[in-house]
Amino acid sequence: MGQLSERSAGTAWEHLRRLPVWLPPALLTLAVTLTGLGSAQLWRDELATWSAATRSPGDLARLAGTIDAATGPYYLLMHGWTTVFGDSTIALRAPAVLAMTVAAGLLAGLGARLVDRRGGLFAGLLFAVLPGTSRYGQEARPYALATMLAVLATVLLVTALRRPSWARWAGYAAAVVALGLIHLIALTLLAAHALVVLIAWWRGPAAAGVATRDHPSAERDRRVWRWLVAVVPVALLAGPLLVKARTQQSRQLNWVNLARLDDLTALPGGVAQSSVVGGLLVGVAALGAARLGRRALLPVSAVLLPVLLLFAAGTVVPLWVPRYLVFVVPFACLLAGAALAAVAAPAALVVVVLAGLLGLPDQAALRRTHEWPRSAPVDYAAAARVIADGQRPGDAVVYSPRHSWLFLDLGIEYHLGDPPRDVLVTENEVRRGDLWAAECPQPAQCLAGTTRVWLVVSGRHAEPLAAVSGAKGDALRTDFTVTQVWQRPGLTVALLTSRPDR
């Protein structure tokens, strides 16, 4: 049996080595991320993307002035995408699929340059089978695009250092600007780039792991100045966005806690979306770093410096969110690819397959729900079906809580083509330039004349009216009675009818 497996792996390697180095990882990533792309319904963050992307550019500008400025450029990009391709679950997630596919191909090419062809190929294949690649490659959020741009910017940096020209530095500058606009925290990657450029200037390109044919000191000096010029547009374009995002932090990240030391140990499992696979990746990557020696400078710093910078900032300001660091994963895979390139090809392929098999439970779970923990999904679609099946003309709907990151109203509206009248809304989220609508300060008056209300409450409640707080709850309990209750994962839907004595 072992001989058969080794022979099969050897045959697979013979087929792989004949293809362009970028093609197998790109195709494998495309196949994996397309599998079950629409299985998990949009989760809360993706509902925010849908809400923003379906607004006009003017409304998006107003939204960025209120909240989520850091994600504004991504929302604008998605606005253009949904205008052409629609807002179905698959359409909203397709850009992430394409981005992860390109990232895998670019990673293989980068590995071939920094290590060798085998190292690049195994790095790309390992990246393709990680559950995290599927998770963020199947999400309508900017993390997959940031991952692609991080690898692209690094490829262009290596190219510009090896064969300097203003055209190559201009390409690098464009990639870094795009990276910053898509995901501000990904600009921490520039610390790794700066380190490589400085060492290339101080001790020569070979010492930085990006050896070149030319080595005159004048050329090394030009590389430094050209890099500095290349990052100026980042400060000019992403700087104002950073300043604006800083003013919104207390509202945008009010759910984030300060970073603790044990958060670092949980990071590999968080970005890989599997503790076992994350641990395997770190172990193999450490072996690859030891094998590469000084050639490991770029990938090691591209992993460690963003992590350490965000962690240091996160101990002072609530910023530490593992998914914000997904863009470092390809560089960890590059180091792992270097370790796998040192062993026989069939054995390396077995490690890649093992990583894929270990991640299968997580791969299956993330295709059921993107919520965390995955044992607590929020089934907006099921709740919407309840309302659709029993809705009558003149019905109203009420959400509790309204101002919640669960976005109960967005979840129901996305799945319900013609939702009941949102009776308590005085100004919707689009007009407010926000992600939440404004509700009537005197609910009893706004509910007057309504005979049937669909109440949607977060969580499971045998008595949903008791879960509604404040004046809204008082008005509902005074004027309505519960006719029927439906409990769906993460949500409770109740049909309320007006009391006969109203």
N, C-alpha and C positions, 0 to 999 in steps of 0.2 A: 504493500500500500504506500509506504514511504517512497519507494523507488518510482512508483507511478506518479505521485504528487511532484517529485523532483523533476521527472521527465516532462510532465505537463507544464511546470513553471519554466523549464528550459525552453520548451517550444514557444510558450508565450513570449519569453524574452527575445527569441529570434525574430518573432514578428514585430515586436515593439521597436527593436533597434533599427529596423529598416525605414521607419516612419520619421518625419520631422519631429524633433524633440518636443515641440510644444503641442503637437496634435493629440497624442493619447491622453495627456492630462486634461486638455480642453474638452475633448469628446466625453471623457468619463465624468467630468464635472457637469457638463451639460445634461448627460443622461441621468445622473443622480439627482440634480436639482429639479429637473422636469418631472421626475417621478413623484406623483402625489402632490403636484404643485397647488392644486385647488382643494385638497382634502381638508386641511385645517381652515376654518373660517377666519376672516380678518380679526385680529385681536385689537385691544384698545389703542396701541400705538399706531397700528395701521389704519384704524378708523379716523385718527387725527390726520393722517396723510390723505385719506379720501376726502375728508371735509375740506382740507386746505387746497388740495389739487383741483377740486371742482369749483373753486372760486375764480373770479376774474383777477388779472394781475393787480388791478387797483385794490381789490379786497385783500389780496395777499400782502400788499405793501402795508395796509392798515393792520393786518394780523401781526406782521413782523414788528410793528411799532408797539404792540401790546404784549405779545408772548411769542416764544419760539422763533425769535429772530435768527438764532444759530442754524435753524433748519430751513429758513426762508428760501435760499437758493435751490435746495433740493425740492421744495414744494413747487417752485416756479418751473423747474425741469419737469416734474410730474404733471403739472398743469398742461404743458405742451404735449406730453405723452398721452394723457387721458383724452385730450381733445382729438387726437388721431385714432387711438386704439380703444377708447372706452374705459369704463371703471369697473369692469368685472374683477373678481379676485385674481384670476390668472393674468389679466392685463396689468393690474396694479403691481404684481410681483415679477412680471417678465423682465423689467430692467435689472433687478437684482440677479436673476438667473444669468442674464447676459454678462453682467459685471463679474460675477464669480467665475464664469467660463473664461473670460478674457484674463482674469487674474491668474488662473491656473496655467494658461499658456505662457503668460509673461513670466511667471515664477519659474517654469521649466527653462525658459530662455536665460533668465538671470542666473539660475543655478549652473547652466552649461558654461556661462562666462566666468563665474567666480570659482566653480569647482571643476566639473567636467560634464560631459553629456549625460553619463549615467546618474550623476548626482542631481542634475536638473530634472531628469525624467522621474526619478523616484520621489523627489521633493514634490513635483506636480501631482503625481499619482496619490501620494499620501494626503496631500491637501484635499484632493477630490473626495476621498472617502471619510473625511472627518465629519461627524454630525454637525459641528458648528458651521461648516461650509454649506450644508443643506439648510440649516436653521436660518442663517442670515442671507442665504441665496434664495430663500423662499419668503422673504419678508419685504413688504413695501415700506422700507426705511432706508436711510442713506449708508448703512454700514458696509454693504457689499460694494457699492460704488467707491467708498473710501478705501476699501481693501484693494480694489483694482488700481486706483490712482496712487496709492502708496507704493505698490510694486512698480507701476509705470514710472513714477518719479525716480525710484531707485535705479531702474534700468537706464533711464536717461542720464542720471548722474554718473553712473559707471561709464557710459558711452562718452560723455563729455570729458571726463577725467582722462580717459584713454586716448581719445582723439579730439582734442579741444577745437571748438570753432564757435563763433557767435550763434550760428544757426542751432547747434546742438544745445548750447546753454539756453537759448530762447525756448526750445522745446521743453527743457527741464523746468524753466520758470513757469511756463503755461501749465504744466502738470502739477506743480506745487501750488499755484494759485487755485486751480480747480480743486485740489485736495483740501485746502483750507476753507474754501467756500462750501464744500459739501459736508465737511466734518472738522470743526475747529480744533478739536482735541488731537486729531491726527497730525497736526502741525508739530507735535512733539517729536515726530520723526525727523524733523530738521536738526535736532540735537545730534542724532546719529550721523546725518549727512555732514554737519559742520565738523564733527570729530574726524571723520574720514578725510575731508578736505584739508584740515589743519595738519594731520599727520602726513598726508601726501605732500604738503608744502614743506613741512619741517624735516622729514626723514626720507622723502621720496615716495612715489606711487607704490613701489613694491612693499614698503613697510605698511601701507594702508590696505594691502590686499588687492590693489587694482593696478598691477604692473603695466607699464606702457613701454613703447619702443624708445621714446625720447625721454631724456631726463635732465636737460639743462635747467639750472636754477631759475633762469628768467621765465621759462615756460611754467615751472611750478608756481612762481609768483603770479603769473597771469591766471592760472587756475583759481587761485584764492580770490583775486579781485573779480573775476568773472562770476564766481559763485556768489559773492556778496552782491554784485549787481543783479544777479538772477533772483535773489530773494527779496529785493526791494519792492517789486510789485505785490508780493504777499502782504507786506506791511501796509501798503497803500490800499489794497482792496479788502483784505481780510481783517485788517486792523479796526476799521469802524464797526464791522460786524461783531468783533470780539468785545468792543466797548459796549455796544448795545446789548449784547447777550449777557454781559456782566450785570447790567442794571436789572435784568429780568430773572436772575438766578434764583432769588428767594422764592419766586412764584413757580418757576419752571422746574426746579429741583427740590421742592419742599418735601419730597418723599425720600430723599437720599440722606443717609447718615454719614458721619465722619468716618474716614477709613481707619481700620484697625489692622494690627499686624497679621492676624489670621486671615484677613481678606487676601493677602498675597498668596497664601497656600491654596486658597480656593480658586484663584484666578485661572490656572490651566483647565480645570474642569468647567469653569464658566465660559471661557472663550471657545473651548472645544465642544461644549455642550455634553460632555461625558467625563466624569472624574477618572474612569479607567483609561480612556483613550487620551485624555489630557496628560495623565501621569506617564503613559507610554511615550507620548510625543516629547515631553520634557527629558525623559531618560535618554532616548535615542538622540535628541538634539544636543545634549551635553556631550555624548560620545563624538558627535560630528564636530563640535567646537574644538574638542581636544585634538581631533585628527587634522583639522584645517590649520591650526596654529594662527599665525598672523593674518591668514586669509579669512579667518573667522571674524575679524574686526567689524566689518560692515553688518553682517546678519546678527551678530551678538549684540552690538550696540543698537540695532534697529528693533530688537526685542526688549532689551533691558532698559534703555534710556526712557522711552515713552512710558513704560510701566513704572519706573521709579519716579519720574517727574509727576505723573498723575497721582501716584500714591502720596508723594510728599505734599502736593497741593491738596489732596483729599483729606489729609490729617488736619488741615486748617479750615478748608472750605468744603462743604458737601459736594463732591464731584465724582467720587469713586463709584463707577458703574462698570462692571466687567465688560459688557458689550461695547463700551466705548473704545476698547482696546483690541477689537477683533482684527484690526489692520496689521497687528504684529504677528499674527499666526503664520502667514506665508514665510516669514523670515525664520521662524522656528522650524517650519517644514524644510526650508533650505538647509539648515544645519543637520536636520535628521536625514535629509537626502545625501549629504556628504558622508554620514556614517554608513548608510546603506550601500553607497557606491564602493565602500571598502571591502564588502563581502561579495561572495558569489551572487550573480544576478538571480538565480532561482531562490536563494535564501532571502534576498532583499524583497523579492516579490511576495514571498510567504509572509514577511513582516507587514507589508502593505495590506495583504488580504486579512491578516490577523487583526490589524487595526480596524478594518472594515467590519469584520465579524463582531468584534467587541463592541462596536458602536451601533449594531443593529437594533437593540432594544430602544436606544435613544432616538435613532432614526425613525422607528415606527411611532414612538410617542410624540415626537414633534410634528408628525403629520396628522395627529389627532387634534392637537391644540398647541398654540404658541404661548398660552398663559403659563405662568410659573407660580406655584408648583403645578406640574402637568396633571396632578391628581385633582386639581380644582379648576376645571374649565368653566368658561362663561359662554353659554349657548344662546347667543343673540338670535340666531336663525330660528331655533325652536320656539323662543318666546314670540318672535314675529309671526310665526305660523299660527300660534294660538290666537293672536289678535286677528289675523287675516281670515281665519275660519269662522270667527264669530262677530266680525265687525258689521255695524249697521250705519246707515247715513245719520249724521248728527252726533256720532260718538266722539268722545274726547279721550285724551291720554294724559297721564300725569306720571312723572318720574321721581323716584326718591332713592338715593340723593341725586340732585341735579348737578351740583358742582363736584363731580367726582372724576377721577382718572379712568373710571370704567366707561365713561361716555355712553351711558344707557340710551340716551336719545339718539345718538349717532348710530349705535348698533341696531336699534329697531328701524330707524329710517332707512339704513342701507339695505336691509333685507325686505322692507315693506314698501312696495312701489307707491302706494297711496295710503299713508298712515293717517290715523285719526287726528283731529285738530289738537295741537299741543296747547291746551286751554289756558295754561298759566303763563305762557310766554308773552312778555311785553316787548322784547326786542331780541331777535334771533342772533345767533353767534356771528353770522356774516356781517350784519349791520353793526354789531358791537366791535368788530375787529378782534374777535376772541375765539376760543374753542368752546365756550359755554354760553348759553342764552341767559338773558335776564328774566327773572320770574316776577309775577305780580306780587307787590308787597302786601296786598289784602286778598288772600286766596279765596275767601268766602264770596267776595263780590265777583271775582272772575269766574267762579264756578256756578254762579247763579244762572238758572235756566237750563243747565245741563242735566240730562236724565241718566245718561250711562257714561261711566268713566272706566277706561282701562288703566289700572295702576300697575306700573312696572317697578319692582323693588329689587335691589341687589341682595343676594343671599337667599337662603331658603327659610320661609316663614309660614307657620301654620296660620298665624293671624297677621296678615300683611299690613293692615291699618295701624297696628300697634308699632310697627317699625318706622312709621312716618313721623318725623319730629316737627316741632314748631307749629306756627300758625297753619301751615299746610295740612299737617296731620289733624289739628283741631277741626279745621273746616271739613275735611273728608269724614271724620268720625261723627261730626254733628249732622251732616246733611245726607250721608250715603251709608248704605249697608252692603256687606260683601255677599254677592250672589254665588260666585264660584271662584275657586283658587286652583291654579296650575303651578306646579313646581318643576322647574327645568334646571339643568346644571348651572349653578351660579346665580340664578334669577328666580323670582316669583312673580307671576302674573295673576292679577285678580280683576274680576269684573265687578264693578260697583254700580249699584242702581240707587236712584234718589229715594229717600224715605217717603212713604205715602203721606206723612203728615207735614211735609215741607210746604 
